[in-house]
Amino acid sequence: MFVIDGFDKKSEHATYSYRFTTNEKIRQGLSLNNRQYIRLKISATHSLSNIGKVYEKQYTISDIVSGDFPFGNRLI
């Protein structure tokens, strides 16, 4: 289980974020018709209130791009 720091726009090192990587060739595993996708699902619980929420996003082959990316403040 990961513990992620709270969001802080002033954070120089983005300790509130995680980068997911894989050694698999994802593009080869997804079809070009956009009916197959990779689903990223995150379940989060606030440490004090114990209130939880599930965030989910699906990525098709057209969403996957190569490159180096800086951290940001959204999961899109």
Beta strands, then each sheet from edge to edge (+ up, - down):
strand 1: 38-45
strand 2: 52-59
sheet 1: 1+ 2-
end
